[in-house]
Amino acid sequence: MNDTICALITAPGTAAIAVIRVSGFSTFELLAGFFDKAERLSKAASHSCIFGSFLDAEGRPLDEVLLTVFRAPKSYTGEDTIEISCHGNPHIIDRILSCLLSRARMANPGEFTLRAFLNNKMDLSEAEAVNDLIVAGSSKAHEAALMQVKGYLSRHLQTLLDEIFDARLRCELAIDFSDQDLPQIDLEDLAHRIRAIREKAEALHDEGSHARKLREGIRICLAGAPNAGKSSLFNAFLKQNRAIVTPHPGTTRDYLEESFSLSGYPIV
């Protein structure tokens, strides 16, 4: 993880703006070789922006860009990071990336988040939620992923682990020091603690099952006799004429599958 990586972090294609992220120990040295305001960049404070021109290897301007500076450890990855905002022309993006790749390597899928995890910027549950937040197809899935990214699940798991550790410690003390003149362990209190731990664990399990439905979608099959109105109901859910509707039985012979959001829940 000592090398410097770069990648386009916005969607590919033509757009007004594209963002390329560079992260690693030599980020500032790398960008200084392609930026017309290298000295200013080297002195820039974290979380600041610098406007200038991105230059090719021969010193010719490729585009006017805005560099956003994040110094370690106060960055997404925990490393020195610079995000290059350029015009979203695929040709410009490719040329900038070609320059960067002469001194860095292309990031693997999810590698920025992997580095954030390895540098203790987020735990595993938060790292997993990043992709869920990106691909969330409904408002409920989005809300659940955002809560997990913010550490909602991590805090609950840590509280549960702390309570398990406390109950285990009480048992170990009672066993290891049974021959000492110490107060006996309160078995009723211990049983109460263990029941509370189990109830919290079961509640988290149930929430996990609910979250899986939000992530993967609730699967519904419309089945019934010919001309029962399956296609009409299917179109009503989608709010468009996806299935052909006629008074003749058997018009829809092949199965149809679509996804949509119903009251914020993803339906498949």
Backbone as JSON, one array per atom type, in Angstrom:
{
  "sequence": "MNDTICALITAPGTAAIAVIRVSGFSTFELLAGFFDKAERLSKAASHSCIFGSFLDAEGRPLDEVLLTVFRAPKSYTGEDTIEISCHGNPHIIDRILSCLLSRARMANPGEFTLRAFLNNKMDLSEAEAVNDLIVAGSSKAHEAALMQVKGYLSRHLQTLLDEIFDARLRCELAIDFSDQDLPQIDLEDLAHRIRAIREKAEALHDEGSHARKLREGIRICLAGAPNAGKSSLFNAFLKQNRAIVTPHPGTTRDYLEESFSLSGYPIV",
  "N": [[0.82, -1.2, 0.0], [2.13, 1.13, -0.36], [2.4, 2.45, -2.7], [1.37, 4.94, -5.17], [-1.86, 5.69, -6.24], [-4.4, 6.18, -8.78], [-7.56, 7.21, -10.19], [-10.57, 7.6, -12.11], [-13.3, 8.95, -10.45], [-15.85, 9.71, -10.87], [-18.82, 9.1, -12.84], [-18.26, 7.42, -15.96], [-18.06, 8.87, -19.27], [-19.49, 11.64, -21.17], [-19.68, 14.77, -19.61], [-20.36, 17.75, -17.62], [-18.44, 18.12, -15.61], [-15.68, 16.19, -14.45], [-14.14, 14.03, -12.04], [-11.0, 13.14, -10.86], [-9.25, 11.05, -8.73], [-6.31, 11.05, -6.79], [-4.16, 9.22, -4.76], [-1.84, 8.54, -2.17], [1.6, 8.14, -0.98], [3.27, 9.74, -2.57], [1.72, 11.69, -3.73], [1.63, 14.56, -3.84], [4.11, 15.18, -4.95], [3.83, 13.91, -7.41], [1.65, 15.31, -8.65], [2.73, 17.85, -8.73], [4.44, 17.79, -10.88], [2.81, 18.09, -13.05], [1.28, 20.33, -12.84], [0.66, 23.79, -13.18], [1.02, 25.5, -11.08], [2.88, 24.58, -9.12], [4.45, 25.19, -6.84], [2.7, 26.57, -5.19], [0.88, 24.55, -4.77], [2.38, 22.71, -3.26], [2.52, 23.97, -0.82], [-0.04, 24.15, -0.01], [-2.82, 24.11, 2.22], [-4.59, 21.51, 3.99], [-7.81, 20.47, 2.8], [-8.28, 22.53, 0.99], [-8.63, 24.44, -2.06], [-7.2, 24.74, -5.31], [-6.87, 26.61, -8.22], [-5.88, 26.1, -11.56], [-3.77, 25.14, -14.35], [-3.62, 21.96, -15.9], [-0.83, 20.26, -17.02], [0.77, 18.59, -19.78], [3.37, 16.08, -20.37], [5.18, 17.51, -21.84], [4.8, 20.03, -21.0], [2.63, 21.38, -22.02], [-0.58, 22.9, -21.84], [-3.36, 20.97, -20.84], [-5.9, 21.18, -19.75], [-8.02, 23.41, -17.87], [-8.11, 23.16, -14.44], [-9.38, 22.26, -11.18], [-7.86, 21.72, -8.2], [-8.41, 19.82, -5.35], [-7.29, 19.63, -2.15], [-6.3, 17.2, 0.2], [-4.75, 16.5, 3.03], [-2.9, 13.88, 4.63], [-3.69, 12.77, 7.96], [-6.24, 13.42, 7.26], [-8.17, 12.65, 5.18], [-10.15, 10.86, 2.72], [-9.0, 8.34, 2.28], [-7.1, 8.33, 4.24], [-4.58, 8.88, 3.49], [-2.23, 11.15, 1.82], [-4.09, 12.98, -0.42], [-5.35, 14.09, -3.53], [-7.88, 15.57, -5.38], [-8.79, 15.92, -8.69], [-10.6, 18.14, -10.44], [-11.85, 18.32, -13.52], [-12.83, 19.25, -16.91], [-15.55, 17.36, -18.2], [-14.87, 15.86, -20.55], [-14.32, 12.94, -22.33], [-11.95, 12.59, -23.81], [-10.19, 14.48, -22.7], [-10.1, 13.52, -20.08], [-8.91, 11.0, -20.46], [-6.36, 11.77, -21.37], [-5.33, 13.16, -19.17], [-5.31, 11.1, -17.27], [-3.48, 9.41, -18.53], [-1.11, 10.84, -18.28], [-0.84, 10.82, -15.46], [-0.62, 8.09, -14.98], [1.88, 7.53, -15.84], [3.51, 7.77, -13.72], [2.21, 6.69, -11.6], [-0.15, 4.14, -10.59], [-3.15, 2.57, -11.87], [-5.99, 2.59, -9.82], [-7.35, -0.27, -8.22], [-10.68, -1.75, -8.42], [-12.63, -0.44, -5.83], [-10.41, 0.16, -4.28], [-9.72, 2.61, -3.08], [-11.51, 2.75, -0.95], [-10.72, 0.42, 0.35], [-8.15, 1.19, 1.22], [-8.92, 3.19, 2.97], [-10.15, 1.64, 4.93], [-7.97, 0.04, 5.8], [-6.4, 2.01, 6.87], [-7.75, 2.7, 9.08], [-9.84, 4.52, 8.8], [-12.42, 3.88, 8.5], [-14.61, 1.23, 9.6], [-15.2, -2.3, 8.87], [-17.96, -2.74, 8.39], [-18.83, -0.18, 7.71], [-17.3, 0.26, 5.44], [-18.35, -1.67, 3.71], [-20.85, -0.59, 3.37], [-20.48, 1.58, 1.73], [-20.57, 0.9, -1.02], [-23.21, 0.02, -1.08], [-24.54, 2.42, -0.67], [-23.89, 3.76, -3.0], [-25.19, 2.26, -5.01], [-27.82, 2.22, -4.22], [-31.24, 1.8, -4.83], [-33.61, 2.92, -4.03], [-35.44, 5.11, -1.81], [-35.57, 4.14, 0.82], [-33.54, 2.2, 0.86], [-31.39, 3.85, 0.39], [-31.43, 5.48, 2.71], [-30.9, 3.52, 4.69], [-28.34, 2.62, 3.94], [-26.88, 4.98, 4.22], [-27.07, 5.44, 6.98], [-25.57, 3.29, 7.87], [-23.06, 3.85, 6.8], [-22.49, 6.1, 8.31], [-21.93, 4.94, 10.7], [-23.86, 3.72, 12.31], [-24.5, 0.94, 12.57], [-22.0, 0.02, 13.42], [-21.66, 1.25, 15.92], [-23.71, 0.05, 17.39], [-22.87, -2.64, 17.3], [-20.44, -2.42, 18.67], [-21.32, -1.65, 21.2], [-22.7, -3.96, 21.91], [-20.59, -5.83, 21.92], [-19.06, -4.8, 24.01], [-20.78, -5.26, 26.17], [-20.87, -8.05, 26.14], [-18.2, -8.61, 26.7], [-18.07, -7.58, 29.3], [-19.85, -9.29, 30.69], [-18.54, -11.73, 30.31], [-16.15, -11.22, 31.65], [-17.02, -10.98, 34.3], [-17.75, -13.64, 34.78], [-15.27, -14.95, 34.48], [-13.78, -13.8, 36.54], [-15.17, -14.76, 38.76], [-14.62, -17.47, 38.54], [-11.78, -17.68, 38.48], [-11.03, -16.56, 40.9], [-12.28, -18.01, 42.89], [-11.48, -19.17, 45.22], [-10.89, -17.12, 46.84], [-11.65, -14.66, 49.36], [-14.09, -13.23, 48.39], [-16.99, -11.39, 47.29], [-19.72, -13.39, 46.16], [-20.62, -14.12, 42.76], [-23.4, -12.49, 41.3], [-25.81, -14.38, 40.26], [-28.38, -14.07, 39.26], [-28.36, -11.43, 38.31], [-26.4, -11.73, 36.36], [-27.65, -13.53, 34.62], [-29.73, -11.9, 33.77], [-28.26, -9.96, 32.37], [-27.19, -11.49, 30.27], [-29.52, -12.32, 28.98], [-30.41, -9.83, 28.05], [-28.34, -9.21, 26.26], [-28.71, -11.25, 24.39], [-31.25, -10.59, 23.4], [-30.72, -8.11, 22.18], [-28.91, -8.94, 20.23], [-30.54, -10.6, 18.67], [-32.36, -8.7, 17.77], [-30.66, -7.12, 16.16], [-30.06, -9.04, 14.24], [-32.56, -9.38, 13.03], [-32.88, -6.83, 11.97], [-30.86, -6.95, 10.12], [-31.85, -8.81, 8.27], [-33.96, -7.33, 7.29], [-32.54, -5.23, 6.14], [-31.25, -6.59, 4.08], [-33.34, -7.09, 2.35], [-33.89, -4.49, 1.58], [-31.57, -3.93, 0.21], [-31.37, -5.93, -1.81], [-33.9, -5.98, -2.83], [-37.47, -6.49, -2.69], [-38.95, -9.37, -3.65], [-41.59, -10.05, -5.81], [-44.16, -12.02, -7.15], [-46.5, -12.01, -9.71], [-49.19, -13.92, -10.21], [-51.76, -15.88, -11.71], [-55.03, -16.75, -13.04], [-55.72, -16.83, -16.63], [-56.4, -13.63, -18.11], [-56.96, -12.42, -15.68], [-56.1, -9.99, -14.87], [-53.43, -9.53, -14.45], [-51.44, -8.33, -16.08], [-52.46, -5.74, -16.28], [-52.32, -4.91, -13.6], [-49.58, -5.11, -13.27], [-48.68, -3.09, -15.03], [-49.83, -0.94, -13.73], [-48.39, -0.8, -11.35], [-45.88, -0.07, -12.4], [-46.51, 2.29, -13.59], [-46.61, 2.69, -16.3], [-47.06, 1.47, -19.66], [-45.97, -1.41, -19.81], [-46.53, -4.11, -20.17], [-48.49, -5.81, -22.6], [-51.93, -5.25, -22.9], [-54.92, -6.8, -23.51], [-58.29, -7.87, -24.38], [-58.14, -10.52, -24.96], [-57.46, -13.82, -23.93], [-54.3, -15.07, -22.76], [-52.5, -13.32, -23.96], [-50.13, -12.25, -22.89], [-47.51, -14.16, -22.91], [-44.84, -14.72, -22.32], [-42.66, -14.43, -19.46], [-42.39, -11.41, -17.57], [-40.17, -9.03, -16.18], [-39.44, -6.46, -13.89], [-38.13, -3.61, -12.12], [-39.0, -1.45, -9.44], [-39.84, 1.34, -7.29], [-41.67, 1.34, -4.32], [-43.32, 3.21, -2.11], [-40.83, 3.91, -1.14], [-39.53, 1.46, -0.9], [-37.57, -1.02, -2.55], [-38.8, -2.92, -5.21], [-38.91, -6.0, -6.88]],
  "CA": [[0.0, 0.0, 0.0], [3.01, 2.28, -0.34], [2.43, 3.11, -4.0], [0.37, 5.98, -5.4], [-2.88, 5.2, -7.17], [-5.31, 7.19, -9.31], [-8.71, 6.66, -10.93], [-11.75, 8.45, -12.27], [-14.26, 8.58, -9.41], [-17.2, 10.05, -11.33], [-19.29, 8.18, -13.87], [-17.63, 7.63, -17.26], [-18.92, 9.49, -20.29], [-19.4, 13.09, -21.32], [-20.39, 15.53, -18.57], [-19.78, 19.07, -17.41], [-17.28, 17.98, -14.75], [-15.23, 14.86, -14.04], [-13.21, 14.1, -10.9], [-9.99, 12.09, -10.8], [-8.64, 11.04, -7.4], [-4.93, 10.54, -6.66], [-3.93, 8.97, -3.34], [-0.62, 7.82, -1.88], [2.65, 8.92, -0.32], [3.92, 10.67, -3.49], [0.67, 12.41, -4.45], [1.98, 15.96, -4.1], [5.24, 15.17, -5.88], [3.3, 13.53, -8.72], [0.85, 16.4, -9.23], [3.58, 19.02, -8.96], [5.05, 17.66, -12.19], [1.83, 18.32, -14.12], [0.45, 21.47, -12.47], [1.42, 25.02, -13.43], [1.24, 26.21, -9.82], [3.42, 23.52, -8.28], [4.91, 25.71, -5.56], [1.51, 26.85, -4.38], [0.3, 23.26, -4.4], [3.2, 22.09, -2.22], [2.28, 24.67, 0.44], [-1.49, 24.24, 0.22], [-3.35, 23.48, 3.44], [-5.59, 20.47, 3.75], [-9.18, 20.91, 2.54], [-8.26, 23.78, 0.23], [-8.74, 24.26, -3.51], [-6.29, 25.56, -6.11], [-7.24, 26.65, -9.63], [-4.72, 26.24, -12.44], [-3.78, 24.33, -15.58], [-2.95, 20.66, -15.89], [0.1, 20.24, -18.14], [1.24, 17.27, -20.19], [4.78, 15.85, -20.1], [5.97, 18.55, -22.53], [4.47, 21.33, -20.43], [1.52, 22.0, -22.74], [-1.83, 22.8, -21.06], [-4.39, 20.02, -21.27], [-7.21, 21.66, -19.3], [-8.07, 24.18, -16.63], [-8.6, 22.22, -13.42], [-9.44, 22.67, -9.77], [-7.32, 20.67, -7.34], [-8.86, 19.83, -3.96], [-6.19, 19.03, -1.39], [-6.59, 16.54, 1.47], [-3.5, 15.98, 3.58], [-3.04, 12.79, 5.59], [-4.64, 11.66, 7.78], [-7.6, 13.96, 7.11], [-8.66, 12.41, 3.83], [-11.0, 9.66, 2.64], [-8.18, 7.14, 2.4], [-6.14, 8.46, 5.32], [-3.3, 9.22, 2.87], [-2.26, 12.38, 1.04], [-5.03, 12.79, -1.52], [-5.74, 15.26, -4.32], [-8.93, 15.3, -6.36], [-8.67, 16.81, -9.84], [-11.87, 18.42, -11.12], [-11.58, 18.79, -14.88], [-14.01, 19.19, -17.76], [-15.92, 15.96, -18.38], [-14.67, 15.36, -21.91], [-13.57, 11.69, -22.22], [-10.61, 12.76, -24.37], [-9.39, 15.19, -21.69], [-9.92, 12.6, -18.95], [-7.92, 9.98, -20.85], [-5.02, 12.37, -21.46], [-4.87, 13.43, -17.8], [-4.99, 9.8, -16.66], [-2.25, 8.89, -19.15], [0.0, 11.54, -17.62], [-0.73, 10.33, -14.08], [-0.22, 6.68, -14.98], [3.31, 7.41, -16.13], [4.21, 7.79, -12.44], [1.36, 6.02, -10.61], [-0.89, 3.03, -11.2], [-4.6, 2.68, -11.78], [-6.55, 1.96, -8.61], [-8.24, -1.41, -8.42], [-12.04, -1.46, -7.96], [-12.8, -0.4, -4.38], [-9.14, 0.27, -3.55], [-9.72, 3.79, -2.22], [-12.21, 2.36, 0.28], [-9.85, -0.55, 1.03], [-7.12, 1.93, 1.94], [-9.58, 3.85, 4.1], [-10.34, 0.61, 5.95], [-6.67, -0.35, 6.34], [-5.86, 3.15, 7.62], [-8.67, 2.93, 10.22], [-10.76, 5.63, 8.56], [-13.76, 3.28, 8.64], [-14.54, -0.21, 9.88], [-15.64, -3.15, 7.76], [-19.39, -2.53, 8.09], [-18.94, 1.11, 7.03], [-16.72, 0.09, 4.1], [-19.32, -2.42, 2.9], [-22.02, 0.25, 3.11], [-20.17, 2.58, 0.71], [-21.12, 0.44, -2.29], [-24.68, 0.02, -0.95], [-24.98, 3.81, -0.83], [-23.71, 4.12, -4.41], [-26.12, 1.54, -5.89], [-29.17, 2.2, -3.64], [-32.23, 2.08, -5.86], [-34.84, 3.44, -3.45], [-35.16, 6.02, -0.7], [-35.34, 3.36, 2.04], [-32.21, 1.6, 0.74], [-30.45, 4.96, 0.55], [-31.39, 5.86, 4.13], [-30.25, 2.46, 5.44], [-26.91, 2.62, 3.62], [-26.28, 6.19, 4.8], [-26.94, 5.22, 8.43], [-24.47, 2.35, 8.11], [-21.82, 4.59, 6.52], [-22.28, 7.01, 9.43], [-21.49, 4.19, 11.87], [-24.99, 3.26, 13.13], [-24.32, -0.48, 12.87], [-20.75, -0.14, 14.16], [-21.88, 1.63, 17.32], [-24.53, -0.99, 18.03], [-22.03, -3.83, 17.47], [-19.46, -2.16, 19.71], [-22.03, -1.7, 22.48], [-22.97, -5.37, 22.17], [-19.31, -6.46, 22.26], [-18.69, -4.32, 25.35], [-21.62, -5.95, 27.15], [-20.41, -9.45, 26.16], [-16.92, -8.6, 27.41], [-18.34, -7.36, 30.72], [-20.43, -10.51, 31.25], [-17.48, -12.75, 30.33], [-15.19, -10.84, 32.7], [-17.62, -11.33, 35.59], [-17.66, -15.1, 34.94], [-13.87, -15.33, 34.65], [-13.35, -13.4, 37.9], [-15.78, -15.67, 39.72], [-13.95, -18.77, 38.45], [-10.35, -17.59, 38.8], [-10.81, -16.16, 42.29], [-13.31, -18.68, 43.69], [-10.93, -19.52, 46.53], [-10.63, -15.89, 47.59], [-12.76, -14.18, 50.19], [-14.71, -12.17, 47.6], [-18.44, -11.59, 47.13], [-20.11, -14.31, 45.1], [-21.23, -13.51, 41.59], [-24.87, -12.42, 41.33], [-26.24, -15.18, 39.1], [-29.6, -13.49, 38.7], [-27.94, -10.27, 37.53], [-25.68, -12.23, 35.18], [-28.65, -14.07, 33.7], [-30.42, -10.74, 33.19], [-27.35, -9.35, 31.4], [-27.07, -12.37, 29.11], [-30.79, -12.22, 28.24], [-30.42, -8.54, 27.36], [-27.41, -9.35, 25.14], [-29.34, -12.09, 23.38], [-32.33, -9.83, 22.78], [-30.12, -7.11, 21.28], [-28.34, -9.66, 19.09], [-31.66, -11.03, 17.82], [-32.89, -7.49, 17.12], [-29.73, -6.78, 15.09], [-30.24, -10.05, 13.19], [-33.81, -9.05, 12.33], [-32.61, -5.63, 11.17], [-30.02, -7.38, 9.0], [-32.74, -9.42, 7.28], [-34.69, -6.22, 6.68], [-31.59, -4.5, 5.3], [-31.0, -7.38, 2.89], [-34.46, -6.85, 1.43], [-33.71, -3.15, 1.03], [-30.44, -3.96, -0.7], [-31.61, -6.82, -2.94], [-35.25, -5.79, -3.34], [-38.51, -7.44, -2.28], [-39.36, -10.08, -4.88], [-43.03, -10.31, -5.87], [-44.6, -12.71, -8.37], [-47.91, -11.85, -10.03], [-49.64, -15.16, -10.83], [-53.21, -16.01, -11.69], [-55.68, -17.31, -14.22], [-55.71, -15.94, -17.81], [-57.31, -12.48, -18.09], [-57.32, -12.05, -14.31], [-55.68, -8.61, -14.67], [-52.03, -9.49, -14.03], [-50.72, -7.33, -16.88], [-52.96, -4.41, -15.91], [-51.74, -4.6, -12.29], [-48.14, -4.93, -13.52], [-48.53, -1.74, -15.6], [-50.21, 0.04, -12.71], [-47.24, -0.65, -10.45], [-44.8, 0.62, -13.09], [-47.02, 3.57, -14.09], [-46.36, 2.75, -17.74], [-47.57, 0.3, -20.36], [-44.87, -2.34, -20.06], [-47.13, -5.35, -20.66], [-49.62, -5.62, -23.52], [-53.22, -5.57, -22.28], [-56.01, -6.98, -24.47], [-59.35, -8.74, -23.83], [-57.94, -11.91, -25.39], [-56.67, -14.59, -22.98], [-53.0, -15.58, -23.2], [-51.71, -12.34, -24.72], [-48.79, -12.2, -22.27], [-47.08, -15.56, -22.78], [-43.51, -14.76, -21.71], [-42.62, -13.74, -18.17], [-41.82, -10.06, -17.57], [-39.54, -8.67, -14.9], [-39.08, -5.06, -13.79], [-37.87, -3.11, -10.77], [-39.56, -0.13, -9.18], [-39.86, 1.71, -5.87], [-43.01, 1.47, -3.78], [-43.22, 3.83, -0.79], [-39.43, 3.92, -0.74], [-38.98, 0.12, -0.86], [-37.31, -1.57, -3.88], [-39.6, -4.09, -5.55], [-38.44, -6.69, -8.08]],
  "C": [[0.86, 1.26, 0.0], [3.06, 3.02, -1.68], [1.31, 4.14, -4.1], [-0.59, 5.49, -6.49], [-3.75, 6.37, -7.65], [-6.44, 6.5, -10.06], [-9.76, 7.75, -11.08], [-12.79, 8.01, -11.24], [-15.67, 9.07, -9.72], [-17.56, 9.11, -12.47], [-18.61, 8.46, -15.21], [-18.62, 8.24, -18.26], [-18.74, 11.0, -20.3], [-20.25, 13.78, -20.27], [-19.73, 16.89, -18.43], [-18.46, 18.97, -16.64], [-16.96, 16.5, -14.53], [-14.23, 15.04, -12.91], [-12.3, 12.88, -10.92], [-9.32, 12.18, -9.43], [-7.24, 10.42, -7.47], [-4.65, 10.39, -5.17], [-2.65, 8.16, -3.16], [0.47, 8.74, -1.35], [3.3, 9.95, -1.24], [2.92, 11.52, -4.28], [1.1, 13.83, -4.81], [3.15, 16.06, -5.08], [4.77, 14.86, -7.29], [2.56, 14.69, -9.38], [1.7, 17.63, -9.53], [4.22, 18.99, -10.35], [4.11, 17.95, -13.34], [0.95, 19.54, -13.86], [1.26, 22.75, -12.59], [1.67, 25.85, -12.18], [1.76, 25.24, -8.77], [3.84, 24.02, -6.91], [3.74, 26.0, -4.64], [0.86, 25.56, -3.91], [1.07, 22.63, -3.25], [2.96, 22.71, -0.86], [0.8, 24.71, 0.82], [-1.9, 23.51, 1.49], [-4.37, 22.41, 3.06], [-6.98, 21.1, 3.61], [-9.2, 22.3, 1.91], [-8.29, 23.45, -1.25], [-7.79, 25.22, -4.22], [-6.7, 25.46, -7.57], [-5.97, 26.83, -10.46], [-4.88, 25.37, -13.66], [-3.04, 23.03, -15.37], [-2.11, 20.57, -17.16], [0.47, 18.8, -18.51], [2.75, 17.17, -19.94], [5.68, 16.89, -20.75], [5.66, 19.95, -22.02], [3.36, 22.06, -21.14], [0.22, 21.83, -21.94], [-2.82, 21.8, -21.67], [-5.79, 20.52, -20.91], [-7.02, 22.57, -18.1], [-8.75, 23.3, -15.59], [-8.65, 22.9, -12.06], [-8.95, 21.5, -8.94], [-7.82, 20.86, -5.91], [-7.89, 19.0, -3.15], [-6.69, 18.44, -0.08], [-5.29, 15.93, 1.98], [-3.78, 14.9, 4.62], [-2.91, 13.33, 7.02], [-6.07, 12.12, 7.51], [-8.07, 13.89, 5.66], [-9.51, 11.14, 3.83], [-10.19, 8.4, 2.88], [-7.25, 7.16, 3.61], [-4.74, 8.79, 4.82], [-3.38, 10.62, 2.27], [-3.1, 12.13, -0.2], [-5.29, 14.13, -2.2], [-6.8, 14.83, -5.32], [-8.89, 16.37, -7.44], [-10.04, 16.96, -10.49], [-11.54, 19.04, -12.47], [-12.88, 18.77, -15.68], [-14.27, 17.73, -18.15], [-15.9, 15.49, -19.82], [-13.84, 14.08, -21.83], [-12.14, 11.79, -22.76], [-9.69, 13.44, -23.36], [-9.09, 14.26, -20.51], [-8.84, 11.57, -19.26], [-6.51, 10.55, -20.88], [-4.46, 12.68, -20.06], [-4.47, 12.13, -17.11], [-3.71, 9.22, -17.24], [-1.02, 9.54, -18.53], [0.23, 10.98, -16.22], [-0.19, 8.91, -14.04], [1.23, 6.47, -15.39], [4.12, 7.35, -14.84], [3.41, 7.15, -11.31], [0.69, 4.84, -11.3], [-2.38, 3.25, -11.02], [-5.1, 1.95, -10.53], [-7.43, 0.78, -9.0], [-9.65, -1.04, -7.95], [-12.14, -1.52, -6.44], [-11.52, -0.15, -3.6], [-9.06, 1.52, -2.68], [-10.39, 3.46, -0.88], [-11.4, 1.33, 1.06], [-8.77, 0.17, 1.82], [-7.71, 2.68, 3.13], [-9.78, 2.87, 5.25], [-9.01, 0.24, 6.6], [-6.03, 0.77, 7.16], [-6.79, 3.59, 8.75], [-9.53, 4.18, 10.05], [-12.21, 5.16, 8.66], [-13.59, 1.81, 8.97], [-15.16, -0.99, 8.72], [-17.09, -2.91, 7.39], [-19.6, -1.21, 7.36], [-18.4, 1.01, 5.61], [-17.69, -0.64, 3.18], [-20.5, -1.54, 2.5], [-21.76, 1.29, 2.04], [-20.76, 2.17, -0.63], [-22.64, 0.4, -2.24], [-25.23, 1.42, -1.16], [-24.9, 4.23, -2.29], [-24.81, 3.51, -5.28], [-27.54, 1.53, -5.34], [-30.21, 2.64, -4.66], [-33.55, 2.61, -5.32], [-34.47, 4.32, -2.26], [-34.87, 5.26, 0.59], [-33.95, 2.72, 2.02], [-31.13, 2.66, 0.92], [-30.3, 5.35, 2.01], [-30.65, 4.81, 4.96], [-28.75, 2.45, 5.2], [-26.22, 3.83, 4.25], [-26.08, 6.05, 6.3], [-25.77, 4.3, 8.73], [-23.13, 3.02, 7.84], [-21.48, 5.51, 7.68], [-21.93, 6.29, 10.74], [-22.61, 3.69, 12.77], [-24.79, 1.8, 13.54], [-23.07, -0.7, 13.72], [-20.93, 0.17, 15.64], [-22.69, 0.57, 18.05], [-23.7, -2.26, 18.27], [-21.02, -3.62, 18.58], [-20.1, -2.19, 21.09], [-22.3, -3.15, 22.88], [-21.69, -6.1, 22.59], [-18.85, -6.05, 23.66], [-19.49, -5.05, 26.43], [-21.24, -7.43, 27.25], [-19.11, -9.56, 26.95], [-17.14, -8.45, 28.92], [-18.9, -8.62, 31.37], [-19.38, -11.61, 31.34], [-16.47, -12.47, 31.45], [-15.72, -11.21, 34.08], [-17.51, -12.84, 35.85], [-16.22, -15.53, 35.21], [-13.37, -14.97, 36.06], [-13.9, -14.35, 38.95], [-15.09, -17.03, 39.71], [-12.51, -18.68, 38.94], [-10.09, -17.28, 40.27], [-11.87, -16.78, 43.22], [-12.81, -19.03, 45.1], [-10.61, -18.3, 47.38], [-11.88, -15.47, 48.36], [-13.39, -12.96, 49.51], [-16.2, -12.43, 47.49], [-18.73, -12.53, 45.96], [-20.77, -13.55, 43.95], [-22.75, -13.56, 41.69], [-25.39, -13.13, 40.08], [-27.5, -14.62, 38.45], [-29.28, -12.28, 37.83], [-27.23, -10.7, 36.25], [-26.66, -12.77, 34.13], [-29.42, -12.95, 33.01], [-29.56, -10.08, 32.11], [-27.27, -10.18, 30.11], [-28.36, -12.34, 28.29], [-30.86, -10.92, 27.44], [-29.51, -8.57, 26.14], [-28.05, -10.15, 24.02], [-30.46, -11.33, 22.66], [-31.79, -8.78, 21.8], [-29.54, -7.77, 20.04], [-29.43, -10.11, 18.12], [-32.28, -9.84, 17.08], [-31.99, -7.06, 15.96], [-29.86, -7.76, 13.92], [-31.49, -9.74, 12.36], [-33.62, -7.82, 11.45], [-31.76, -5.99, 9.96], [-30.86, -8.02, 7.9], [-33.54, -8.35, 6.55], [-33.79, -5.45, 5.72], [-31.29, -5.26, 4.02], [-32.11, -7.19, 1.86], [-34.36, -5.47, 0.8], [-32.61, -3.13, -0.02], [-30.75, -4.76, -1.97], [-32.99, -6.64, -3.56], [-36.21, -6.86, -2.83], [-39.08, -8.08, -3.55], [-40.85, -10.46, -4.79], [-43.35, -10.97, -7.2], [-46.1, -12.5, -8.55], [-48.35, -13.1, -10.81], [-51.16, -15.24, -10.73], [-53.74, -16.59, -12.99], [-55.58, -16.33, -15.39], [-56.77, -14.85, -17.69], [-57.78, -12.09, -16.68], [-56.91, -10.61, -14.0], [-54.24, -8.47, -14.24], [-51.26, -8.39, -14.78], [-51.17, -5.92, -16.53], [-52.38, -3.98, -14.56], [-50.24, -4.32, -12.42], [-47.88, -3.52, -14.06], [-48.87, -0.66, -14.58], [-49.08, 0.28, -11.72], [-46.14, 0.2, -11.1], [-45.19, 2.02, -13.56], [-46.64, 3.8, -15.55], [-46.85, 1.46, -18.37], [-46.41, -0.62, -20.75], [-45.38, -3.65, -20.63], [-48.32, -5.03, -21.55], [-50.9, -6.09, -22.83], [-54.28, -5.64, -23.36], [-57.09, -7.84, -23.81], [-59.16, -10.2, -24.17], [-57.04, -12.65, -24.4], [-55.33, -15.03, -23.6], [-52.16, -14.61, -24.0], [-50.27, -12.27, -24.19], [-48.35, -13.64, -22.01], [-45.72, -15.68, -22.08], [-43.53, -14.0, -20.38], [-41.94, -12.38, -18.34], [-41.25, -9.77, -16.19], [-39.11, -7.21, -14.94], [-38.81, -4.72, -12.32], [-38.48, -1.73, -10.63], [-39.54, 0.12, -7.68], [-41.29, 1.94, -5.44], [-42.9, 1.96, -2.34], [-41.8, 3.78, -0.24], [-38.77, 2.56, -0.7], [-38.73, -0.4, -2.28], [-38.1, -2.85, -4.1], [-39.05, -4.68, -6.85], [-39.53, -7.66, -8.54]]
}
